Amino acid sequence: MTSTIKPRSPEELRQAVEWALNEGTTLDVRGQGSKIALGKPMVCGQVLDLSGLSGVVDYAPEELVVTLRAGTPISEIEALLAQRNQMLAFEPPDLGPLLGREAGQGTLVGAVMGNLAGPRRLSAGAARDHLLGFSGVNGRGESFKSGGKVMKNVTGYDLSKLLAGSWGTLAVLDQVSVKVLPAPDQTRTLLLLGLDDATAVRAMCAALGSPHEVSGAAHLPGKTALRIEGVAPSVEARLTALRELLIETGARMEELGTLESRVFWREVRDVAPLKAPPDAVVWKISCPPTEGPAIVARIKALRPLAEAFYDWSGGLIWLALPPSVDADHAIVRGAIGVKGGHATLIRAPEAVRAAVPVFQPQPTALAALASRVKESFDPKRLFNPGRMS
Amino acid sequence: MQMPPLDPAILARRSEIVAALRAIVPGEGVIDDLEGMRPYECDALSAYRQMPLVVVLPETVEQVSTILRYCQDNKVKVVPRGAGTSLSGGSMPVGDAILLGLGKFNRVLEIDYANRCARVQPGVTNLGISKAVEHEGFYYAPDPSSQIACSIGGNVAENSGGVHCLKYGLTTNNLLGIEMVLMTGEVVRLGGKHLDSEGYDLLGVMTGSEGLLGVVTEVTVRLLRKPTTARAVLLGFPTEAGAANCVAAVIASGIIPGGMEMMDKDAVKCAEAYVGAGYPLDAEGLLIVELDGPPVEVDYLVERVAEIARGRGATTVRVSNDEQERELFWAGRKAAFPAVGQITPDYMCLDGSVPRGRLVEVLAEMREMSKKHHLRVVNVFHAGDGNLHPLILFDANDADELHRAEEFGADILRLCVRVGGVLTGEHGVGIEKRDLMGVQFTEIDLDQQMRLKCAFDPDHLLNPGKVFPQLRRCAELGRVVVHHNKLPFPDIPRF
């Protein structure tokens, strides 16, 4: 039975890592464990639980920055920001229900470690674009920091980018500073009904290529959604302009108001359409937006029961496949083709994730470089061993 | 400025190295005569100069790869260079290093409007990208003031900013992919036309790595559609504090302007004398706030900003009525540096970032420092994101003044760090702030960064003498000290 270490301060965290280094053991690093079913299954000597390092350290709304300890729940931050009419603009998804857990769990640092992003990825970026700085412990048991609390900072390497999306394999963070933004006054959605995938993606690309500042573009079967946010008079004007721009699609149009829009985009963000059936395998594919429909068509030709929907104007495909021993990884990755992109296995039984590459395999030179980067932070491979392999 | 000692063994092999480079890049691509190398002896931090060992200007990725592999095998150092507009000495030559100029990589390779991106070679200028797509109503957002000359490859190396970063982000937020060559000669592609990385975000690390990790040979940037309208508001305040408080109030009200710039009284005077932008000469602090978007939104926000400014005691509130007037408002700001150059033999341009809430205090303390060092300072800065550009006025022919200016500059940067800011917001560390890195970082912080450097360039051959105050050998950095069973388990809750 793996035991759990739960440090109460940055120094205790450092000591725990130093102890693990000296013991020659490994650490399963978690906040609330909400995404533990994502990534390669790991066998670790100890669980390193960061939930004892929790709370907001500093929040100054006019600075657009919040500084918090690593175990702080995302729900706590979002509630705090909402009081001042601000938000995490990258809309971190709540993948809990998709991964068979309760909704509303997870820490902000957990979202950063997965470099998660919601539909606003197109206009506001991902977690990587919002992490301004951090402090933490490397695999040598040393406390170090990078970045800062200011918007513009090019002092030294941008390690924040590297840590975002490292799934806890490079360092254990104890504190982060994250950029926040004003929440929009209004959120409305233009729905185009009945478009096929290819037409829908063309319509979404046209909308994104217009000056109307679309902050979400998703296509679900039979329903294509474009989100417009901002101050009321602007939202109205842009919706009207967008309707005109897209009239040539011939699609029937409807609109969602602010409340309905919030529900709709939360469901897109949290991949709710693919939640059931719970045994379906779920993939996330990042690709050039215009390539999305062709990739899905290639997969459906071989797996007619595949279900898919698109976010990011077609550049993000959420795909569900019937259960299989290998998650059909060769078919999925083979469908991406030469125009570039990558596929991540988001949901599959542990045995399947152990057997197939969860993250997109990299060319030799790049994989070797990534391995040297890992070693530069965590030479003894203490943190989340094998999770990204 | 102390640079690493030159390696006599490399200097002795110069003709052999030149010959090897000529075998890789034929014709005029290798420059080894003094006259020909002179234009490369410095970048835009022109106070520091040094002739390179030899200049090589490759034209193909294969040539870059072969050059780097040759340099790796022969332990020859390499300084990469784009357009040479670095303000921090990022591309300053080193006497025992070849200077690798990417100027011939100047083609736009592909423009993909549907996917809103462009694939370009690294020598294409920043403005060149926007020019190539403006007829379709698109542009590339980051706009450093050197954008007419600076190369996109250099922008990647420096993570360049500009006046519109607050709303549209820095270079790092506007890149989709790069192709780069490692010191081994291996060619690696990071990203592409899709978003986010399949593994570690090495694209994010390369951006702002100041040419120390790899040589960029292709860049894929995001394109944005130009906003329908942009209007600028000129706001004059009787005190600097009034202007700084207005900046915070605008942001706290939920408005993110396209740009929000501040100038102090001396900067206003210089700029007004230089271009006649119509700035109020009685203002102690001047703000230029630009709002962009659909006309109805811009009108609405202009009104709100004006209202906030009046509430904070603004004595001048002027809104641009047409594109010509908007450009005039900006003309003074954009010409501020050369305008200041009219009233002083030399000036030193600094670049620190501070939390916006500390602006007033930082400005006041800078005035005190100005008295102490007996040198004038003029302030022009990106107020919206707390990025300061103090200009210290001095005469370089007076050795004491130069020395005092350097001391003054260092004091200002230390102040930035002390109030929770950083040494450099957008100009880079280079050689200029290298020796101040210890003010912001501990030795452990810097060792961790150097270990990352070792993962890319284990022999420290790329852009030597930059960024890190003291280089440590990778073998030494890589050692792990393990005290087997010597430490008891610390007193931490476990269950």
Interface residues (C-beta under 8 A of the other chain):
Chain A: S3 T4 I5 K6 P7 R8 E12 Q15 A16 E18 W19 L21 N22 E23 G24 G52 A60 P61 E62 E63 L64 V65 N85 N115 A117 R121 G125 A126 R128 D129 N138 R140 E142 S143 F144 K145 S146 G148 K149 V150 M151 K152 N153 V154 T155 G156 Y157 D158 L159 S160 K161 L162 A164 G165 S166 L170 L181 P182 A183 D185 R202 C205 L208 G209 S210 P211 H212 E213 G230 V231 P233 S234 E236 A237 R238 A241 S286 C287 P288 P289 T290 W312 G315 L316 K339 G340 G341 H342 T344 F359 Q360 Q362 P363 A365 L366 A367 L369 A370 R372 V373 K374 E375 S376 F377 P379 K380 M388
Chain B: D112 Y113 A114 N115 R116 G137 F138 E158 N159 G161 C165 L166 G169 L170 T172 N173 G177 L182 T184 E186 V187 V188 R189 L190 G192 K193 H194 L195 D196 S197 E198 G199 Y200 D201 L202 L203 G204 V205 T207 G208 S209 R225 K226 P227 T228 A248 A249 I251 A252 G254 I255 I256 G293 P294 P295 V296 E297 Y300 L301 S353 V354 P355 R356 G357 H382 D385 G386 N387 G420 G421 V422 L423 T424 G425 E426 H427 G428 V429 K433 M437 Q440 F441 T442 I444 D445 L446 D447 Q448 Q449 R451 L452 K453 C454 A455 F456 V467 G478 V480 V481 V482 H483 H484 N485 K486 L487 F489 P490 I492 P493 R494 F495
